[in-house]
Amino acid sequence: MADYRHILYVHFEIPLGGAVIATATLRSLKESNPSLKVSVVASGHSLDLMAASPYVHKLHAAPNPIKSPLLAFLYAATKIFPERKEYDAIVLDYGNRRSLITVFAILTGIKERIGYSVRPCLLHSRAHHNSNDSNIARNNKALAKLTRNPLKETEPSIHFCHNDIDIYDSFFSRYSEARPRVVFVTETSKGHPNAWYADRFVMVGKLLISQYDALVILIGTAANKEDINNIRQGIGHDSVSLAGQTSPRQLAALMACCDFCISADTGAMHVARAVTLPTVILGNAAQPVGLWLPPAGLDYIELIRKDHLPCTICWKLKCETKECMDEISVEDVESAFLRLKSRVSWGKEARKQRVLDFSS
């Protein structure tokens, strides 16, 4: 077996969820082989999320080959190729199996290419997975050749800087530390069957404020700011929208400073997961439960998912009726919230510990 000392991990996957999932693979690799140096070439969300990671030796900020192939190829040839001998292998995980990303890997000149590609003949070692594997397991299999033992599946982890935390000190100083801080993730990809209903988020928000004195914080992208503000206005007092005001890493810092999250099955849910924020997930049943969702048995996760429907595992990317989401009631969410609240630590000390665990 080859002795790998330094690898370059490629991560240009655009969706936020995939970028968060990649942090689990880096963590697994370093825990399995602490002496291995892992450098990363990335852009977008991945670049932001990995900037403070203790598992990354060196971070290359490169143009994305999918969005700007010529600029990306130029970067590979002029920035990485000259230092190619520093690396024993370049790794493409499951989310980066695109042809243009494979060409980028070739142009780096690194002697061994391993992992996934839609054109496996361009790799020296191809990873294999089965349809029941989670996305974390699929990524880990891309790295199987680098370790003597199979990588254990670990949870994602996002680390942030003290500057990311400082942003929220003045924000939270306006509110009592005794109140439960609840993040709402209402935004999903338009039309996907993982969207819940704005009016139900409003009802949950009002209930948490009136019954449990919660502070409700809505997050999301600038593109969805208007819809999120409409939900906030429906909830009324003691709710605030930070839509469009956080980078992914800042969002992780914000979530670490909170107590609970109510989230659709979407990218920001994985950010909450990656800082162990107790989360109620409103899960759609379009895909196998283990593909994207956290594994069973995590005490900080409550998954609501209606698997009894005949259309379960439909694999639809668009759904007009959304039966599996329609079945999730406000009462379901309140019950899941109360189960979480009764079994996890929350409040000032729990927030402080979470910040210590994930700040670097």
Residue pairs with C-beta under 8 A, 6 or more apart in sequence:
1 148
2 88
2 112
2 145
3 88
4 33
4 36
4 88
4 89
4 146
5 35
5 36
5 37
5 88
6 36
6 37
6 38
6 39
6 57
6 86
6 87
6 88
7 36
7 37
7 38
7 39
7 87
7 88
7 89
7 90
7 91
7 146
8 39
8 40
8 41
8 60
8 80
8 87
8 89
8 90
8 91
8 108
8 110
9 22
9 25
9 26
9 38
9 39
9 40
9 41
9 90
9 91
9 93
10 40
10 41
10 42
10 90
10 91
10 92
10 93
10 96
10 101
10 104
10 105
10 115
11 19
11 22
11 40
11 41
11 42
11 46
11 50
11 93
11 95
11 96
12 42
12 43
12 44
12 46
12 62
12 64
12 65
12 66
12 96
12 98
12 101
12 104
13 19
13 22
13 46
13 93
13 95
13 96
14 44
14 45
14 64
14 66
15 45
15 95
15 267
16 45
16 248
16 267
16 268
16 270
16 271
17 266
17 267
17 269
17 270
17 292
18 95
18 135
19 44
19 45
19 46
19 49
19 248
19 267
20 49
20 156
20 158
20 248
20 267
20 270
20 271
20 273
20 274
21 95
21 135
21 136
21 139
21 156
21 270
21 292
22 46
22 50
22 93
22 95
22 139
22 156
23 49
23 50
23 53
23 55
23 156
23 157
23 158
23 274
24 136
24 139
24 153
24 154
24 155
24 156
24 157
25 93
25 136
25 139
25 140
25 142
25 143
25 151
26 38
26 40
26 50
26 53
26 55
26 56
27 55
27 154
27 155
27 156
27 157
28 136
28 140
28 143
28 151
28 152
28 153
28 154
29 36
29 38
29 55
29 143
29 146
29 147
29 151
30 36
30 38
30 55
31 152
31 154
32 147
32 149
32 151
32 152
33 146
33 147
36 146
37 57
37 58
38 55
38 56
38 57
39 56
39 57
39 58
39 59
39 60
39 87
40 46
40 50
40 56
40 58
40 59
40 60
41 59
41 60
41 62
41 80
42 50
42 59
42 60
42 61
42 62
43 61
43 62
43 63
43 64
43 67
44 64
45 248
45 267
47 59
47 61
48 247
48 248
48 249
49 158
49 248
49 249
49 252
50 56
50 59
51 59
51 249
52 159
52 160
52 161
52 164
52 249
52 360
53 158
53 159
53 360
54 159
54 360
60 75
60 79
60 80
62 72
62 75
62 76
62 79
62 80
62 104
63 71
63 72
63 75
64 72
65 72
65 73
65 98
65 100
65 101
65 103
65 104
66 98
66 100
66 101
69 100
69 103
72 100
72 104
73 103
73 104
73 107
76 104
76 105
76 107
76 108
77 107
77 108
80 108
80 109
80 110
81 107
81 108
81 109
84 108
84 109
84 110
84 111
87 108
87 110
87 111
88 111
88 112
89 110
89 111
89 112
89 113
89 114
89 145
89 146
90 105
90 108
90 110
90 112
90 113
90 114
91 114
91 115
91 142
91 143
91 146
92 101
92 102
92 105
92 113
92 114
92 115
92 116
92 117
92 123
92 142
93 115
93 116
93 138
93 139
93 142
93 143
94 115
94 116
94 127
94 129
94 135
94 138
94 139
94 142
95 135
95 139
96 115
96 116
97 115
97 116
97 117
97 118
98 117
98 118
99 117
99 118
99 119
101 117
102 113
102 117
102 118
102 119
102 122
102 123
105 113
106 113
106 122
112 124
112 125
113 122
113 123
113 124
113 125
114 123
114 124
114 125
114 126
114 127
114 142
114 143
114 145
114 146
115 123
115 125
115 126
115 127
115 142
115 143
116 123
116 126
116 127
116 138
116 142
117 123
117 126
120 126
125 145
127 138
127 141
127 142
127 144
128 141
129 137
129 138
129 141
132 288
132 290
133 141
134 153
134 290
134 291
134 292
134 295
135 291
135 292
136 153
136 154
136 156
137 153
140 150
140 151
140 153
143 151
144 150
144 151
153 295
155 273
155 274
155 276
155 294
155 298
156 270
156 273
156 274
157 274
157 275
157 358
158 248
158 249
158 252
158 271
158 274
158 275
158 358
159 252
159 358
159 359
159 360
160 249
160 250
160 252
160 253
160 256
160 358
160 359
160 360
161 249
161 359
161 360
162 359
164 249
164 250
164 252
164 253
164 359
165 253
165 256
165 257
165 355
165 359
167 250
167 253
167 254
168 253
168 254
168 257
172 181
172 257
175 181
175 215
177 347
177 348
178 347
178 348
179 213
179 214
179 215
180 208
180 212
180 213
180 214
180 215
180 259
180 260
180 341
180 346
180 347
181 214
181 215
181 217
181 257
181 258
181 259
181 260
181 351
182 208
182 214
182 215
182 216
182 217
182 258
182 259
182 260
182 261
182 262
183 217
183 218
183 219
183 254
183 255
183 258
183 260
183 261
183 262
183 263
183 272
183 277
184 201
184 204
184 205
184 216
184 217
184 218
184 219
184 231
184 261
184 262
184 263
185 219
185 220
185 261
185 262
185 263
185 264
185 266
185 268
185 269
185 272
186 196
186 198
186 201
186 218
186 220
186 227
186 228
186 231
186 264
187 220
187 221
187 224
187 227
187 228
187 243
187 264
187 266
187 268
188 194
188 195
188 264
188 265
188 266
189 266
191 317
191 318
191 319
192 284
192 317
192 318
192 319
193 284
193 286
193 314
193 316
193 317
193 318
193 319
193 322
193 324
193 325
194 264
194 265
194 266
194 282
194 283
194 284
194 286
194 325
195 264
195 322
195 325
196 264
196 282
196 325
196 328
197 325
197 326
198 227
198 230
198 231
198 234
199 234
200 328
200 329
200 330
200 333
201 231
201 235
201 262
202 231
202 234
202 235
203 330
204 262
204 330
204 333
204 334
205 216
205 231
205 234
205 235
205 239
206 235
206 236
207 330
207 334
208 214
208 216
208 334
208 337
209 215
209 216
209 235
209 236
209 237
209 238
209 239
212 341
214 238
214 260
215 238
215 239
215 240
216 232
216 235
216 238
216 239
216 240
217 239
217 240
217 241
217 242
217 254
217 258
218 228
218 231
218 232
218 239
218 240
218 241
218 242
218 243
219 228
219 241
219 242
219 243
219 246
219 251
219 254
219 268
220 227
220 228
220 241
220 243
220 244
220 268
221 243
221 244
222 243
222 244
223 244
224 243
225 241
225 243
225 244
228 241
228 243
229 241
229 243
232 239
232 240
232 241
242 254
246 254
248 271
251 268
251 271
252 271
252 274
252 275
252 358
253 355
253 359
255 261
255 271
255 272
255 275
255 277
256 275
256 277
256 351
256 354
256 355
256 358
256 359
257 351
257 354
257 355
258 277
258 351
259 277
259 278
259 346
259 347
259 350
259 351
260 277
260 278
260 279
260 280
260 337
260 340
260 341
260 346
261 269
261 272
261 277
261 278
261 279
261 280
262 279
262 280
262 282
262 333
262 337
263 269
263 272
263 279
263 280
263 281
263 282
264 281
264 282
265 281
265 282
265 283
265 284
265 292
265 293
269 279
269 281
270 292
272 279
273 279
273 294
273 301
275 354
275 357
275 358
276 300
276 354
276 357
277 300
277 354
278 300
278 301
278 302
278 340
278 341
278 344
278 346
279 300
279 301
279 302
279 340
280 302
280 304
280 333
280 336
280 337
280 340
281 293
281 294
281 301
281 302
281 303
281 304
281 305
282 304
282 325
282 328
282 333
283 289
283 293
283 303
283 304
283 305
284 305
284 322
284 324
284 325
285 305
285 306
285 307
285 309
285 311
285 312
285 313
285 314
285 324
286 313
286 314
286 315
286 316
286 319
286 324
287 313
287 315
288 313
289 303
289 305
289 307
293 303
293 305
294 301
294 303
299 343
299 344
300 340
300 344
302 336
302 337
302 339
302 340
304 328
304 332
304 333
304 336
305 324
306 312
306 323
306 324
306 327
306 328
309 323
309 324
309 327
311 323
311 324
312 324
344 350
